[in-house]
Amino acid sequence: MASFSMDEFVGDGVLKELLPKLLEEGWDDVPTLKIMNAEDMDEINMTQQQKDALEIRSYLHDRALMIHGDRLEASRKCLPELLSLSTAELSSQFGMKRGHIARFLDRSSACADPLLKSYAPRPARKMTSTRSRNDSNLTSFGSGSTKRMPSISKYRTSSTNYDKSLEQSMAEFKIKDGHVFKGIVAAGPAEPRACGCVQPPPVVDQVAPYSAVGNISLQKLTPEYKIGMERLVKTKAPPMKASELWRDKPAVILCIRRPGCIMCRAEAHQLYAKKPIFDALGIQLFAVLHEHIESEVKDFWPRYWGGVVLYDRGMDFFKALGGGKLLKDKFISGFVFNPRAIANYKRAKAMGMEQNFKGEGEIKGGLFLVGRGKSGIAYQFIERNFGDWAPLAEVIEICRQLQNQQQGQGDSVRSSQDINENGF
C-alpha cells in the first residue's frame, strides 16, 4: 500500500528538490499534493519534468505501485508514453511483475479516486500560525508552533468555483444502490455465523451521550504529518480532555481496534486519503488507540495514517461505542465463522496491505463524528464485524450537513449584528 510519507512519495527524483517550496506554499501532505492542477504547478514554477514526475507518482500511489516510482521517473517518459508501452516492455525495462503490470495498465475508476479527481482545492499561500487557547494541551497538533490550520477558504479560488466543485464531488459520492441512510448510529449487518449456530454480538442503537466522550483523557502520540515532521512526539505529552479536539471545529474520531491489523490499516488509509475533502468541509481527523506499543505507532504513522494519533488509556471512546462497556469478539466466532469479516479481510488484502499480530485485537473499534463545541455526537459507527468500515458516503454526508449548519448559524449571527448596528 502506498505510504503517506512525503519522503517516500517524492523518492529520489526531481520532486525532492521541491520539498522546501512545497512546504512553504502549503502542499505539505500527500493527499493535498496529489490534487495539484496545472495552474498550481505553474504558480510555483515547476518544470515540465517535475510536472511529469508528479503525474506519474500520483498515478502509482493510487495503485500501490510506488516501488516503481524512481525507475519510471528516471526514464524521462511522461505518463501517457509509459501507459502506451507493451507488457513485454514494462517487464524488460522496469522489472515489473505481471500483477503489477495489470494494475499499472488498469485506468479504471476502481484504482483512481473519483471523488478527489473532480475536486481540486488549493492550499493557502504562506498562512500564519494559529495558536490554541490552551497551549499546554493543544498547541501542536500540527508541526510545532506553526501549524497551518485548514479552513474552507484555504481551498477555494472563488466562492462560485468552490461551491460548484464541491457540489460535483458530493454528487459523485451520494449514497445510492439502495443504501439506507442510518443517521446517528450505524453498524454493519448482523449476518448469521456457522449456519446460525453462533449469534452476532448485539450493538447499541442509541448515540453515546456527549458526557461519555467530552471528558475522556487522551495523550498525543503523533502530530499531524507534514514534510520534515518528527516521527513521534519526543517528550511525553501531558494528558488532555477530548473536548479540546472539537472545541473550535468538528472532528472525526477513528477508533482503531489494532494498528497492526490489515483491516484497520486499510480503513485508516482510505479515510485519510480523503483529507482534502474533510479539510474543505472544516472537519479534523484523529485516530485513537486503546493500546500504546511504540513500534506499532511507528509502523502505522504516517504510512497508513498521516493525522494526529492519540492514546486512550482508559479505553473510554471504545466503551462509549458499546454503550458503556467494551465490545469484544473472539477470533473463531467473530472471524473464522463470520463470512462478512472474511470478506472484509479480503477487501483489505486486495489493497496491498501488510499486517502483523501484535497487540490486543478483540476490542471492537468504530468512528465518531463530533460537532463543534458541545453540540454533541452527530454520527457514530460501530464495528459489529471485524473490519467493518463506516461508509464514506454516510460520513461525508453528515460532515456536509454540519458545514451547512455552521454556515447557517454564521449567517444568522451576521444578520443579527447588521440589525443591531443599522437599527433595522
N, C-alpha and C positions, 0 to 999 in steps of 0.2 A: 504494500500500500504506500502511496506517495506521502512523504513527510511534509509537515507544515513548517519545518525549519527553513529559513531563508537561505542559509548557507548551503543546505542540501539542494534546494530548488535551483539556485543560480549555478551551482557546481564550480568548475574551474574555467568556465567560458568567459565571454566578453561582458556578461552582465555583472561579473564580480566587481569590476572596477566602478560600477554604477551604484554600489550599495550605499556609500555616503550620501549621494544625491537623492536616491530613493528614500532614505531615512529623512532627509531634510524636507522633501516635498510631501511626505505623508504616505508614501507607498511602502509601508513598513511591515506588512504581513502578507503571506502568500495568497489568501483568498482575495484580498483587495488588489494585489499586483496583477492577478490573472484577469481582472476585468478592465485593465487599462486599454483604452482605444487609441486609434491613430492620432487623434488630436492631442491626447495626453502625452503620447510618446514624443510628438513634435515640440511640445511645450518644455520638455526637459532635454531637448536636443539629442535624442537618441539617434545613433547611426542606423543605416539600413541593416547592418549585420546584427546590431543589438535588437532591433525590432524582430528580425527573423528568429533570433535565439529565443526571445520571449514567447513568440508564437509556437515554436517547437516545444519548448519546455511546458507551456500551459497545456498543450495537446497531450504530451506524455504524462503529465501529472493527472489529468482526467482519467487516464487509462492505466495508472500504476505502472508506468514503464520508465521511470526516471533513471533507472540503471543505464539506459542507453543515451541519456541526455548529452554528455560530453562528446561522445563519438559522433552522434548525429549533428550536433552543432559544429564540430570541427570539420565536417565535410563541406561547409560553406554553401550547402544547398538550402533553399527555402522549403517550407513545409509542403507546398504543392508538388515540388520536384521530388521530395522524398516519398510522398504518397503515390507517385507515378512509377516508382521502382517495382520491379517484379519480386516475387517471393525469393527467387534464387539470388538476386542482387542484394536484398536486405540481409539474407543469411551470410553470403560471402563477404560483403563489405563491412557489415556491422556486427556480425556474430549473433544475430537474432535467432532465437529458437522458434519452432513452428507455432507454439502457443502465443508467443509474444508478437509474432508477425500477424497472426489472425487478429489479435487485439489492436495492433497498430493500424491495420488497414480498415478496421471497423469504424466507420464515420457516423454510425447511428447515434440517435439521441440517448441510447441506453448508456453510452460511455460519457458523452458530454453532459453538462448540466444545463438544461433548457431554461431554468429559472434565472440563472446568472447570465446566460448568453445574451438575453434580450435586455438585460438591466445593467448598465454601465455607469454607476455613480462615480464621482470623482472626489478624492480627498481634498481637504482644505490645504492651503499652502501656508507653511510655517506658522502653525497655530500656537498660541501662547499656552502656557501650562495652566491647569485648573487645580486649585488646592481643595482638599476636603476640609470641612468644618471641624473634623475630628482627626487631627494629624497623627495621633498615636495609633489609630486603628486603620484608617482608610486612605492614607496619603498616597501610598504607592501601589495601587492595583495595576498600574502601568509601569513604565520604565522610570523608576525612581521618582524624582520630584517634577519631571517634565512630561508626564503622561498626556497624550492627546486625547481628550475626551470626545468620543464620537457624538455627532448630532445630526439631525435631519438636514440642516443647512450645509453641513460638510459635504453632502453627496449630491448637490444639485447645482447646475449651472444657471437654471432659471426655474421658477415655480411651475411654469407650464410644461417644460420638458420633463421635470422631475415627476409631476403628477401623472403625465402620460406614460412615462417609462414604468413607474411603479404599478400603474393600473394594468398595463400589458403583462407585466411579470406575474402579478397576482392572478390574472385571468388564466394564465397557463398552469397555475398551481392550485386551482379551485378543487374543492372536494367533489369527486364525481364517481362514476361507475357504481352507483348505489350505496356509497359510503354514507352512513348516518352520522351527522354531526352530534357529538355526545355532550358538548358543553363543558361543564365544570369538572366532572370526574369521568375518566375514561380508562379502559383496560382492554387487553386482547380478549378474544373469545375463550370460553371455558370448554374446550373440546374434551370428549371422553378419552381416558387413558387406559391402556391394557384392556381393550374391549369393554370398557365401562367398569372394570373391577376397581380402578383407582379413581377417586374423585378429586378434581382440581381444588386447590385451596380457595376459600371464599375471599372476596375483596370488599372493601368498604364502598358504599355508594353515596357517601356524603363527603363534601370537601372538608379538608382539615381546617379547623378554626385558625384565625390569624395568631391567636395566643399560643398555638402549638409550635409556631415557627419563628415568631418575632424575637424571642429572647434566647434562641439557640446560640450556644457559644461555639465559635469557629476559630480555627487557626489557619493563616495563609501559608501555603506551601510553595506556590509559584506565583510570579506576576503574570500579567498578560504578555504574551510573547511579542517582541519586536526585534528588529535587526540588532545584533550585538548584545542581546539581553543575557544577563547571568542565568545560568541554567536553573539554579534554585535559590531560594532566599537564604543568604549566608548566615544570618543570625535568626534565632528563634523569634518568630513574630508573636507579639502579645495577643491574648485572646480578644475577640471582638464579638459584638452581637450581630446576629444575622440581619437584623433590621437595617444595619448600616449599608448593606448591599443594595437595597432598593429604596433608600431614603429619597433620592432625587430622580431616579429613573427606574422603570420596571426591569425585572430580571428573570431570566430563565435559569433555574437551578436544576442541573442534571445530576441525579444521584446515581453514582457508579457502583454497581454491585462488586466488581473486582477489576482493577485497571489492567490486569494481565489477561482477562477473558477476551476471547476473539470477538464475541458478540458485543461486549461493552465497548471495545475499541472501535468496532465498526459504527456503532451508534454515535459515539463521540465524534468520530471523523466526519460522518455525513452531516451532523448538526453544525459543527464548526465551519465546514465548507460553505455554509450559507451565511457566514458572518457579515458580509456586506449588506445583505438584506436586513438582518437584525439591527445592524448599525443604523441603517436608513430609517428604520421604524422606531429608533430610540430605545432598543432593548439590549441589555447587557447579558453576557453569557458567563456562567460559572459552573464548574464541576465540583462535586462534593464527594469525598471518600470517607468511608467509615473505618478505615484501617490505614495506618501510616507506615509503609515499607519504602524506605528512601530509594532503593534500587528500582522499585516498581514505578515510583513517581518519575524518575529519570527516563525510564523507557516509555512512559505514557506521554510526557510533555517535553517538547512541543510536537513530537512526531504524530500523535493521534489527536491531540487537543492543544490548541495554542492559547486558550483562555486561562483565566485565573483558576488555580486548583486550591481547594480548601479542605481542611480536615475536621470532620465532625466526630470528635472523640466519644461523645455520648450517644452517637447514632440517632440523634433526635429527629433529623429530617427523615430518616428511614422508618422510624417509629410513627411519624406523622402520616406517612404513606399508608400504614396499616391501621390507622385509627387509634394509635397509642401503643401498639405493640409491633415488633418486628415481623415482617412477612418472610417466612422461610420455606424452602422446599428441598427435598433430598435429590441426589443425583439420579438414583434409579427411578424413582417415581416421577420426578419433575423433568427429567431429560430423556432417559432411555425409553420410558414408556409414553412419552409425550410427542406425538408427531409434529405438533406446531413448534416445539422447542428445537427439534431436529431440523425442521425447515428453516428456522431462524439461524441455526448454526451453518447450514449450507449456504445461506444468503451471505453471511459474513465471510465464509471461506472463499466464496467466489470473488470477493472484493480484494483478495490477496493479502489478508491479514495474517500476522503472526500471533502466537499465543504462548502463554506459559500457565502453570498451575499453582503459582504462589499465592498464598493468602486465602482468606475466608470467601467462599463463593456461593454460599447457600442463602445469604441475606438478600432479598429482592430489592431492586432499586426502582427508579422511576423518574418523573420530571415534575417540577412545579413551575408555573408562571405566576409571579407575584407582582401585583400592581405597585405603583409608586406610593411612597409613604405608608400609611396604614390602611390603604384601600382594600387590602386582603388578597387572597389567592384567587386568581382569575381562572386557573386551569390546573388540573392535577392528573397525571397519567401514572398508572400502576403497572409494574412489570408482573403481570399474572403468570405468564410463561417465561422461562429463561430466554432472554434475547428479544423480548417484545420491545419495539420502539414506539415512542409517541409519534403518531402520524404527522409528518411535517406540514401537510396541508392544514391540519387542525391547529397546530401550534402557530403557524404564520397567520392564520385567520384570526385567532384570538389576539395576537400581537397587533394586527391591523385595527381590531376593534378598540384595543387600549389606546392606540395612537389617535384614533378618531375621537375618543372620549376626552383625551388630554387637549386636543386641539379645540374641541367644543368648549371645554372649561376655560381655555385661554381666551377664546373669542368672547365668552360671557364676561370674564374679568375685564377685558379691554373695553367692552361696551359699557360696563358699569362705571369704569374710570372716565370714559368720554362723557357720560351723563353727568357725573359729579363735577367734572371740570367745566363743561359747557352749560350746565344748568338746564339741560333738556329733560 
